[in-house]
């Protein structure tokens, strides 16, 4: 199952968890006796399935259990004057840092805060951007080097904002603020500080309800490679669990498309066939308000979110499940697995997700005269599950020369002009073919013909059997020269017996 979690954190809880407040007495490996003019700050971006307990950064390299997160972008701002201005207004240094975090968080969420005569509605109003955005690499690191230790004669205060958030993030790091100076226990000044901002990530997941389906091939942990049995006409429950990205408001577009392979089609109209519900309660998604939905010509559908709507932006980080039904059609190739996939599109980026596969089979019979091998058209049959009576025969509909399983069809199957009977859409299992009406002048088969739909049967071609009929009043041929040989041997034996008899009579008379 996919790892989806609660993402409801209060603003202060997030700040406490994610934003370190640096003061004197921090331990670090790179330090000097005298206060340096510059400092390097290395951000180690970590991702978690759910946020860990709060752990204060120490300034030195730490061993966090999270995975390194690539492609997260950070921008640094020097907010020294802003913070010292708050201190000058009567706040303590701790209160000033906390207020800076609150203002930055409001700006991140698209709102603002007025302090005195100034309305802070952008990060550049809080301070000066330092260089360009730095994006984390494979190791999850973003390095900001040679940052000034002092600004206008005061110890600098820097703010790091996660300005580029990966598409799979549901809760991103809050504004991270560092105030200088930074010293270790020995009173030495740190020349390099290591920071650990954290993101909560998610994995969207496509599923098929397989509870009552026969397992055909279920190996390994990759569910998209698992195969289950089905038959034409079956209706299957599919679901797609997804999380709206944390920065949905910054995305040009967001949505997903279900693309079924031949053999599956969405049941019903798209507007009512797909139901989207919240995983952990809360706000519901409403068609045409939060998103539009379209049924596609391939039997699938597309959901497009209205990313510019405030109601959609307020759902950032929330998890939902889309549920829908798909019916199995005769369009799939027999013995070849088929399924469908969801492709999530976030801006120009795409992310595919697949469900387990389905498979069904088919069989072909050829009816012919046993003596002449002439193909017999018009012979009637019925198909049942193995061992069942004809009154429980399965129903089929003739489609493009094949009898396709159809609960609303007919139980009567008739051989075509070539004497062939092609059955399609059966679930893997054992079946019986019953001859219900022979051609005029032919003897109807007394016994049913057993056949099996099974994995591997159709690897090269559809399996087939030839069924022979005998004309009424006709003895079957036994192979030509074989009977002649038998007659010759018989005559020889009769001749030998006659000679023995004559000799024995002569001896008696003597």
FIKOL-91253 format. One record per residue (C-alpha): residue number from 1; residue in one letter; x, y, z. Coordinates in pm, 1 decimal. Layout:
// FIKOL-91253
   k r       xx       yy       zz
 NUM A        X        Y        Z
...
//
This chain:
// FIKOL-91253
   k r       xx       yy       zz
   1 X      0.0      0.0      0.0
   2 X    103.7    349.7    -58.2
   3 X    244.4    554.3    223.0
   4 X      5.2    839.7    285.8
   5 X      1.1   1034.7    603.2
   6 X   -157.9   1316.0    792.4
   7 X    -13.7   1650.2    692.8
   8 X   -198.2   1869.8    940.2
   9 X     71.7   2059.8   1124.7
  10 X      7.6   2388.0   1299.2
  11 X    225.8   2673.8   1180.9
  12 X    413.9   2696.5   1506.1
  13 X    463.0   2320.7   1517.6
  14 X    620.5   2331.2   1174.9
  15 X    842.7   2621.3   1273.2
  16 X    954.6   2448.1   1590.9
  17 X   1027.8   2127.8   1403.0
  18 X   1197.1   2264.5   1098.2
  19 X   1359.6   2595.8   1179.7
  20 X   1674.2   2601.2   1395.0
  21 X   1755.3   2910.3   1598.1
  22 X   2132.7   2937.3   1622.4
  23 X   2293.2   3100.5   1922.8
  24 X   2640.6   3085.5   2076.0
  25 X   2774.4   2753.9   2199.2
  26 X   2705.3   2535.7   1891.5
  27 X   2944.5   2251.6   1815.9
  28 X   3113.6   2239.7   1476.7
  29 X   3413.2   2080.3   1314.3
  30 X   3543.9   2385.3   1123.1
  31 X   3613.2   2663.7   1373.9
  32 X   3859.6   2939.3   1446.2
  33 X   3975.5   3136.9   1748.6
  34 X   3891.5   3471.1   1592.2
  35 X   3561.8   3572.8   1440.4
  36 X   3574.4   3507.3   1064.0
  37 X   3462.8   3752.1    799.7
  38 X   3265.9   3485.0    609.4
  39 X   3083.5   3161.1    680.0
  40 X   2975.5   2867.1    462.0
  41 X   2631.9   2719.0    516.0
  42 X   2545.6   2378.8    369.7
  43 X   2180.6   2272.3    355.1
  44 X   2129.6   1894.7    362.4
  45 X   1779.3   1841.6    224.4
  46 X   1605.5   1534.1    369.2
  47 X   1275.3   1371.0    277.5
  48 X   1052.6   1162.9    505.6
  49 X    731.4    964.7    467.0
  50 X    612.9   1147.6    776.6
  51 X    785.0   1421.2    969.4
  52 X   1023.1   1299.1   1243.5
  53 X   1027.5   1435.6   1594.6
  54 X   1181.6   1778.4   1631.6
  55 X   1559.4   1770.5   1660.3
  56 X   1757.1   2090.6   1686.8
  57 X   2036.7   2140.3   1435.3
  58 X   2381.3   2148.0   1597.7
  59 X   2576.5   2311.4   1317.0
  60 X   2789.0   2003.2   1268.0
  61 X   2715.9   1714.4   1032.0
  62 X   2438.2   1502.3   1180.5
  63 X   2306.3   1154.4   1106.7
  64 X   1942.1   1195.7   1002.8
  65 X   1748.4    886.0    886.1
  66 X   1572.9   1060.3    596.5
  67 X   1671.2   1016.4    232.5
  68 X   1858.6   1284.5     39.7
  69 X   1614.2   1489.6   -166.6
  70 X   1723.0   1606.2   -509.6
  71 X   1594.2   1910.3   -704.8
  72 X   1483.4   2119.4   -408.1
  73 X   1578.4   2483.6   -462.6
  74 X   1669.5   2728.1   -185.6
  75 X   1710.0   3105.0   -196.5
  76 X   1896.7   3297.4     74.0
  77 X   1796.4   3638.5    206.3
  78 X   1993.1   3864.7    437.7
  79 X   1729.5   3988.8    686.5
  80 X   1970.5   4143.9    938.0
  81 X   1814.8   4491.3    931.5
  82 X   1460.5   4349.1    959.2
  83 X   1542.1   4142.2   1269.3
  84 X   1744.3   4416.4   1439.7
  85 X   1461.8   4659.8   1368.1
  86 X   1223.7   4430.9   1559.4
  87 X   1471.4   4414.4   1847.8
  88 X   1494.8   4793.5   1847.2
  89 X   1114.0   4810.2   1879.0
  90 X   1132.8   4626.0   2208.6
  91 X   1138.3   4256.9   2116.7
  92 X   1393.3   4014.0   2253.5
  93 X   1617.7   3839.6   2001.7
  94 X   1411.7   3518.5   2034.8
  95 X   1087.6   3711.2   1981.7
  96 X   1231.6   3888.6   1678.8
  97 X   1339.5   3560.2   1516.9
  98 X    998.3   3404.8   1583.7
  99 X    823.2   3708.6   1433.2
 100 X   1047.6   3686.5   1125.3
 101 X    947.0   3322.2   1082.9
 102 X    576.5   3407.4   1112.6
 103 X    598.2   3688.0    857.2
 104 X    792.8   3470.5    612.1
 105 X    540.3   3188.8    648.4
 106 X    253.3   3426.2    570.9
 107 X    432.2   3548.8    260.7
 108 X    486.1   3186.2    152.4
 109 X    112.9   3124.2    183.0
 110 X     24.2   3431.1    -22.7
 111 X    -73.8   3665.7    258.6
 112 X    106.5   3953.0    430.3
 113 X    159.4   4126.1    763.0
 114 X    183.3   4493.2    846.0
 115 X    444.0   4601.9   1099.6
 116 X    434.9   4972.7   1164.5
 117 X    388.4   5153.1    834.6
 118 X    529.4   4869.3    623.6
 119 X    327.9   4583.1    475.3
 120 X    546.1   4278.6    425.1
 121 X    410.6   4086.4    127.2
 122 X    734.7   3965.3    -32.4
 123 X   1064.3   3824.8     89.0
 124 X   1258.1   4112.0    -68.7
 125 X   1078.2   4351.1    165.7
 126 X   1220.3   4153.4    457.1
 127 X   1573.5   4159.5    323.5
 128 X   1813.2   4138.8     30.3
 129 X   1842.1   3824.5   -179.8
 130 X   2190.5   3675.0   -159.4
 131 X   2296.2   3534.2   -494.7
 132 X   2086.0   3300.7   -705.4
 133 X   1874.8   3003.5   -604.5
 134 X   2077.9   2690.4   -525.3
 135 X   1925.4   2352.4   -617.0
 136 X   2012.7   2032.9   -429.8
 137 X   2199.6   1765.4   -621.9
 138 X   2199.2   1386.5   -591.7
 139 X   2341.1   1414.9   -239.5
 140 X   2061.9   1650.4   -135.0
 141 X   2305.4   1933.9    -62.8
 142 X   2279.2   2304.0   -143.6
 143 X   2586.8   2508.4    -47.1
 144 X   2587.1   2881.7     24.0
 145 X   2948.7   2987.1     50.3
 146 X   3123.8   3301.3    168.6
 147 X   2826.5   3461.9    340.9
 148 X   2920.9   3784.0    519.3
 149 X   2956.6   3737.4    892.5
 150 X   2848.1   4095.9    958.8
 151 X   2605.1   4333.9    788.0
 152 X   2636.0   4706.6    852.8
 153 X   2843.3   4630.9   1161.0
 154 X   2589.8   4385.8   1306.5
 155 X   2608.5   4006.6   1314.6
 156 X   2421.1   3884.9   1009.4
 157 X   2087.6   3704.5   1011.2
 158 X   2010.2   3483.6    710.0
 159 X   1680.5   3333.6    598.0
 160 X   1660.4   3034.0    361.4
 161 X   1337.9   2982.9    168.1
 162 X   1256.0   2663.3    -24.4
 163 X   1165.0   2837.2   -347.4
 164 X   1158.1   2527.0   -571.4
 165 X    969.8   2234.8   -421.6
 166 X    977.8   1888.7   -587.3
 167 X    642.4   1767.9   -719.0
 168 X    623.2   1481.1   -468.4
 169 X    639.5   1704.4   -160.4
 170 X    325.4   1746.5     49.5
 171 X    474.5   1943.3    340.7
 172 X    785.2   2149.5    274.0
 173 X   1038.6   2306.2    507.8
 174 X    929.0   2625.1    677.2
 175 X   1149.7   2936.1    649.0
 176 X   1485.1   2852.0    802.4
 177 X   1657.3   3137.8    988.7
 178 X   2014.4   3144.3   1115.7
 179 X   2154.7   3424.8   1330.4
 180 X   2527.5   3479.2   1379.5
 181 X   2767.4   3439.4   1551.9
 182 X   2791.1   3060.2   1577.1
 183 X   3041.9   2913.5   1823.2
 184 X   3122.3   2572.6   1961.7
 185 X   3160.6   2463.0   2322.9
 186 X   3523.2   2575.5   2323.3
 187 X   3419.4   2926.5   2225.1
 188 X   3560.3   2901.0   1875.6
 189 X   3374.6   3047.2   1580.4
 190 X   3222.5   2812.6   1322.7
 191 X   3345.6   2866.2    969.6
 192 X   3100.2   2609.3    820.9
 193 X   2750.5   2527.0    944.1
 194 X   2538.2   2228.3    841.3
 195 X   2160.5   2271.2    831.8
 196 X   1894.5   2002.1    784.5
 197 X   1564.3   2129.2    642.8
 198 X   1306.3   1851.8    603.5
 199 X   1025.0   1778.2    356.8
 200 X    742.8   1529.7    382.0
 201 X    700.6   1342.4     53.9
 202 X    434.8   1114.2    -89.4
 203 X    400.1    844.2   -353.1
 204 X     84.1    831.3   -564.2
 205 X    -45.5    477.6   -617.9
 206 X   -271.5    302.7   -868.4
 207 X   -459.3     -8.2   -747.7
 208 X   -689.6   -283.4   -870.0
 209 X   -921.0   -469.6   -632.6
 210 X   -786.4   -826.1   -661.9
 211 X   -951.7   -978.1   -353.9
 212 X  -1158.8  -1237.7   -542.2
 213 X   -952.8  -1267.0   -860.4
 214 X   -755.2  -1582.0   -948.6
 215 X   -380.9  -1529.2   -931.6
 216 X   -205.6  -1603.3  -1259.3
 217 X    139.3  -1462.7  -1183.4
 218 X    202.0  -1284.4   -856.0
 219 X    574.2  -1259.6   -791.0
 220 X    785.0   -985.1   -636.4
 221 X    678.2   -660.7   -475.0
 222 X    608.8   -463.4   -793.9
 223 X    229.2   -483.0   -817.4
 224 X    228.9   -343.6  -1170.5
 225 X    383.8   -675.3  -1283.0
 226 X    126.7   -895.8  -1107.1
 227 X   -130.2  -1071.3  -1331.1
 228 X   -483.6  -1182.5  -1239.4
 229 X   -747.4  -1373.6  -1432.3
 230 X  -1065.9  -1221.5  -1570.8
 231 X  -1319.8  -1272.8  -1848.5
 232 X  -1507.7  -1052.4  -2093.3
 233 X  -1794.0   -869.9  -1925.4
 234 X  -1637.0   -856.9  -1580.4
 235 X  -1639.4   -519.8  -1406.9
 236 X  -1335.3   -435.2  -1194.8
 237 X  -1282.9   -172.6   -924.7
 238 X   -984.3     56.9   -971.9
 239 X   -853.4    332.5   -746.9
 240 X   -589.3    601.7   -759.8
 241 X   -461.1    761.7   -439.6
 242 X   -291.4   1095.1   -495.4
 243 X   -164.8   1393.1   -298.2
 244 X   -191.0   1748.9   -424.8
 245 X    161.0   1897.8   -436.2
 246 X    262.6   2141.7   -162.8
 247 X    322.1   2428.4   -406.5
 248 X     18.3   2371.1   -626.8
 249 X    -30.1   2747.1   -655.0
 250 X    307.4   2777.0   -828.6
 251 X    231.6   2507.7  -1086.3
 252 X    108.5   2596.3  -1432.7
 253 X   -110.6   2285.7  -1435.7
 254 X   -187.6   1972.1  -1238.0
 255 X   -397.9   1666.1  -1318.3
 256 X   -390.2   1304.3  -1424.6
 257 X   -503.9   1083.2  -1712.4
 258 X   -615.1    719.6  -1696.8
 259 X   -513.4    534.2  -2012.2
 260 X   -653.3    180.2  -2042.6
 261 X   -510.9    -77.2  -2279.9
 262 X   -741.3   -243.5  -2531.7
 263 X   -972.0   -463.1  -2324.0
 264 X  -1080.2   -209.6  -2059.8
 265 X  -1329.5     77.5  -2069.1
 266 X  -1460.6    319.7  -1807.1
 267 X  -1812.0    233.9  -1691.7
 268 X  -2054.6    526.7  -1710.7
 269 X  -2016.2    895.4  -1785.0
 270 X  -1695.1   1052.0  -1660.6
 271 X  -1870.9   1313.7  -1447.8
 272 X  -2042.7   1047.8  -1237.8
 273 X  -1822.3    741.3  -1298.0
 274 X  -1522.2    877.5  -1107.0
 275 X  -1562.6    955.0   -737.0
 276 X  -1294.8   1153.9   -553.3
 277 X  -1292.9   1146.6   -173.0
 278 X  -1048.7   1270.6     93.7
 279 X   -839.8   1001.7    262.2
 280 X   -834.5   1154.2    609.0
 281 X  -1157.3   1350.5    606.5
 282 X  -1175.7   1721.5    547.4
 283 X  -1250.1   1909.4    229.1
 284 X  -1406.3   1723.8    -60.7
 285 X  -1331.2   1779.0   -426.0
 286 X  -1622.0   1897.4   -638.7
 287 X  -1633.2   1846.1  -1015.0
 288 X  -1634.7   2171.7  -1215.7
 289 X  -1543.2   2363.4   -899.7
 290 X  -1203.9   2217.8   -814.5
 291 X  -1144.3   2020.8  -1133.7
 292 X  -1285.3   1922.1  -1470.9
 293 X  -1316.1   1562.3  -1587.6
 294 X  -1333.3   1433.6  -1943.4
 295 X  -1398.6   1085.8  -2080.5
 296 X  -1145.6   1003.4  -2351.8
 297 X  -1196.4    812.0  -2676.3
 298 X   -967.8    528.7  -2558.3
 299 X  -1207.1    442.5  -2274.7
 300 X  -1017.1    632.4  -2006.0
 301 X  -1053.7    979.0  -1857.0
 302 X   -864.3   1296.4  -1766.0
 303 X   -886.9   1508.8  -1450.3
 304 X   -755.9   1866.6  -1468.2
 305 X   -737.1   2078.0  -1151.5
 306 X   -807.5   2450.6  -1152.0
 307 X   -471.1   2548.3  -1006.5
 308 X   -552.2   2920.0  -1007.8
 309 X   -853.0   2879.5   -778.3
 310 X   -793.9   2963.9   -410.8
 311 X  -1004.3   2662.0   -308.0
 312 X   -767.2   2428.9   -491.9
 313 X   -456.2   2600.9   -358.0
 314 X   -592.2   2556.0     -5.0
 315 X   -590.8   2177.7    -63.6
 316 X   -210.7   2163.6   -109.0
 317 X    -66.7   1860.1     68.0
 318 X   -404.2   1687.8    107.2
 319 X   -449.7   1325.0     -4.0
 320 X   -747.4   1195.8   -203.4
 321 X   -860.0    871.0   -364.6
 322 X  -1029.8    850.2   -704.6
 323 X  -1240.2    533.3   -744.0
 324 X  -1400.9    404.7  -1062.4
 325 X  -1507.2     88.8  -1244.7
 326 X  -1388.1    -53.1  -1574.9
 327 X  -1551.1   -326.8  -1781.4
 328 X  -1354.4   -596.4  -1965.6
 329 X  -1415.5   -600.8  -2342.2
 330 X  -1318.9   -841.7  -2620.9
 331 X  -1063.2   -595.3  -2759.9
 332 X   -769.4   -750.0  -2573.3
 333 X   -555.4  -1020.4  -2731.7
 334 X   -612.5  -1365.8  -2585.8
 335 X   -346.1  -1484.1  -2339.6
 336 X   -181.2  -1137.9  -2338.3
 337 X   -205.0   -939.2  -2013.7
 338 X   -361.1   -594.4  -2029.4
 339 X   -427.8   -314.8  -1783.2
 340 X   -430.4     61.0  -1746.6
 341 X   -208.8    330.6  -1606.3
 342 X   -243.9    674.3  -1454.1
 343 X    -11.1    949.5  -1569.4
 344 X     14.5   1246.9  -1336.2
 345 X    115.0   1572.5  -1500.2
 346 X    257.0   1856.1  -1290.2
 347 X    342.5   2141.6  -1521.6
 348 X    570.5   1987.3  -1784.4
 349 X    663.7   1689.0  -1567.2
 350 X    488.8   1352.3  -1594.5
 351 X    477.3   1060.0  -1349.5
 352 X    329.1    721.0  -1457.4
 353 X    165.1    473.3  -1216.8
 354 X     35.0    127.6  -1312.8
 355 X   -203.9   -121.1  -1153.2
 356 X   -183.8   -502.6  -1168.1
 357 X   -264.0   -658.9  -1506.0
 358 X   -554.1   -878.3  -1621.4
 359 X   -568.2  -1163.9  -1872.2
 360 X   -820.7  -1396.5  -2039.2
 361 X   -800.0  -1668.4  -2304.6
 362 X   -970.5  -1833.9  -2598.4
 363 X   -994.6  -2162.6  -2787.0
 364 X  -1060.9  -2287.1  -3141.4
 365 X  -1228.1  -2607.1  -3254.8
 366 X  -1239.6  -2755.3  -3606.2
 367 X  -1524.9  -2991.1  -3697.9
 368 X  -1462.1  -3242.1  -3978.1
 369 X  -1575.3  -3571.3  -4132.4
 370 X  -1366.7  -3853.7  -3985.0
 371 X  -1330.1  -4037.5  -4314.8
 372 X  -1300.5  -3757.5  -4569.7
 373 X  -1169.7  -3472.3  -4345.5
 374 X  -1431.5  -3248.9  -4504.4
 375 X  -1501.8  -2945.2  -4280.4
 376 X  -1850.2  -2947.6  -4133.4
 377 X  -2041.2  -2620.1  -4113.0
 378 X  -2358.1  -2569.0  -3911.0
 379 X  -2282.5  -2811.9  -3624.9
 380 X  -2423.1  -2679.1  -3295.6
 381 X  -2240.2  -2677.2  -2963.0
 382 X  -2261.7  -2543.9  -2609.3
 383 X  -1985.4  -2467.7  -2356.5
 384 X  -1999.6  -2529.0  -1981.5
 385 X  -1762.1  -2515.7  -1689.0
 386 X  -1596.3  -2856.2  -1638.7
 387 X  -1844.2  -3120.8  -1525.6
 388 X  -2160.4  -2907.7  -1550.2
 389 X  -2474.4  -3000.0  -1743.6
 390 X  -2571.7  -2831.6  -2068.8
 391 X  -2857.4  -2649.5  -1897.6
 392 X  -2587.0  -2440.7  -1728.6
 393 X  -2417.4  -2351.1  -2057.2
 394 X  -2233.9  -2020.3  -2086.7
 395 X  -2368.6  -1750.3  -2315.4
 396 X  -2185.2  -1591.4  -2608.5
 397 X  -2235.2  -1335.2  -2884.0
 398 X  -2082.4  -1373.2  -3230.4
 399 X  -1847.2  -1077.4  -3293.2
 400 X  -1624.9  -1064.0  -3602.5
 401 X  -1622.1  -1441.1  -3640.7
 402 X  -1559.2  -1516.2  -3271.4
 403 X  -1803.2  -1621.2  -3003.4
 404 X  -1735.5  -1374.1  -2722.7
 405 X  -1851.9  -1444.1  -2369.9
 406 X  -2167.6  -1238.5  -2306.7
 407 X  -2410.3  -1286.9  -2018.8
 408 X  -2687.1  -1152.9  -2242.2
 409 X  -2597.9  -1372.6  -2539.9
 410 X  -2701.2  -1721.8  -2655.6
 411 X  -2584.4  -2065.4  -2545.0
 412 X  -2591.7  -2195.1  -2905.0
 413 X  -2258.1  -2196.2  -3089.1
 414 X  -2246.3  -2294.9  -3457.7
 415 X  -1943.8  -2391.2  -3670.4
 416 X  -1875.8  -2158.8  -3964.3
 417 X  -1820.8  -2238.7  -4332.7
 418 X  -1471.8  -2370.4  -4255.9
 419 X  -1604.6  -2591.1  -3979.5
 420 X  -1440.3  -2365.8  -3716.8
 421 X  -1566.2  -2252.7  -3380.7
 422 X  -1360.3  -1977.8  -3215.2
 423 X  -1439.7  -1896.9  -2850.4
 424 X  -1304.8  -1578.4  -2691.7
 425 X  -1297.9  -1402.5  -2354.9
 426 X  -1294.4  -1698.1  -2114.1
 427 X  -1130.5  -1689.8  -1774.1
 428 X   -849.4  -1936.8  -1713.5
 429 X   -993.7  -2272.2  -1608.5
 430 X  -1140.2  -2606.8  -1725.0
 431 X  -1436.1  -2630.7  -1963.1
 432 X  -1641.1  -2883.1  -2162.1
 433 X  -1764.6  -2852.2  -2520.6
 434 X  -2097.4  -3030.7  -2578.9
 435 X  -2225.3  -3118.1  -2927.7
 436 X  -2595.0  -3036.8  -2906.8
 437 X  -2700.2  -3081.8  -3270.9
 438 X  -2512.7  -3280.4  -3537.4
 439 X  -2550.7  -3230.7  -3911.5
 440 X  -2819.3  -3436.2  -4082.1
 441 X  -2678.0  -3782.1  -4158.9
 442 X  -2407.6  -3763.9  -3890.4
 443 X  -2393.3  -3926.9  -3548.8
 444 X  -2392.2  -3676.2  -3260.7
 445 X  -2108.7  -3711.8  -3013.2
 446 X  -2218.2  -3877.3  -2690.4
 447 X  -1937.2  -3740.0  -2475.6
 448 X  -1828.7  -3383.7  -2417.9
 449 X  -1485.4  -3260.1  -2526.2
 450 X  -1268.7  -3131.3  -2242.1
 451 X  -1048.1  -2825.9  -2293.6
 452 X   -851.6  -2588.6  -2072.0
 453 X   -781.0  -2216.9  -2083.7
 454 X   -442.5  -2186.0  -1914.2
 455 X   -127.0  -1972.0  -1903.6
 456 X    111.7  -2040.2  -2187.6
 457 X   -148.7  -2205.9  -2407.9
 458 X   -156.9  -1913.6  -2645.3
 459 X    208.3  -1816.1  -2644.1
 460 X    237.2  -1876.9  -3021.0
 461 X   -121.9  -1924.8  -3135.2
 462 X   -466.8  -1992.7  -3001.4
 463 X   -489.5  -2359.9  -2892.9
 464 X   -711.0  -2577.9  -3112.1
 465 X   -869.7  -2920.9  -3127.1
 466 X  -1010.8  -3113.1  -3420.9
 467 X  -1340.6  -3290.4  -3353.8
 468 X  -1443.6  -3568.5  -3592.0
 469 X  -1796.7  -3683.6  -3683.7
 470 X  -1905.8  -4013.1  -3836.9
 471 X  -2186.1  -4049.5  -4091.9
 472 X  -2476.6  -4268.2  -3994.9
 473 X  -2438.3  -4627.5  -4130.2
 474 X  -2071.9  -4582.8  -4218.6
 475 X  -1792.0  -4790.8  -4064.8
 476 X  -1486.2  -4589.5  -3988.5
 477 X  -1174.5  -4636.0  -4197.7
 478 X   -882.4  -4791.5  -4013.2
 479 X   -587.4  -4691.3  -4223.6
 480 X   -595.9  -4856.4  -4572.0
 481 X   -315.5  -5117.7  -4606.5
 482 X   -353.4  -5217.7  -4244.7
 483 X   -674.8  -5415.6  -4316.2
 484 X   -518.6  -5581.4  -4621.2
 485 X   -227.0  -5701.6  -4411.4
 486 X   -468.7  -5838.5  -4157.0
 487 X   -660.3  -6030.0  -4427.8
 488 X   -340.5  -6173.6  -4573.6
 489 X   -229.7  -6296.0  -4232.9
 490 X   -574.2  -6439.6  -4173.7
 491 X   -571.6  -6631.9  -4503.4
 492 X   -223.9  -6764.9  -4427.5
 493 X   -334.7  -6889.7  -4087.5
 494 X   -643.1  -7053.3  -4233.7
 495 X   -428.5  -7224.2  -4500.9
 496 X   -182.7  -7353.8  -4242.2
 497 X   -461.4  -7492.0  -4029.9
 498 X   -610.5  -7677.4  -4330.4
 499 X   -274.9  -7839.6  -4420.6
 500 X   -223.2  -7951.2  -4058.4
 501 X   -570.1  -8099.7  -4052.1
 502 X   -510.8  -8305.2  -4375.3
 503 X   -179.0  -8440.4  -4248.9
 504 X   -328.2  -8549.5  -3919.5
 505 X   -610.8  -8736.6  -4104.5
 506 X   -360.5  -8922.3  -4325.6
 507 X   -162.2  -9037.1  -4020.0
 508 X   -476.0  -9168.2  -3853.9
 509 X   -568.2  -9371.6  -4161.4
 510 X   -224.5  -9532.6  -4171.6
//
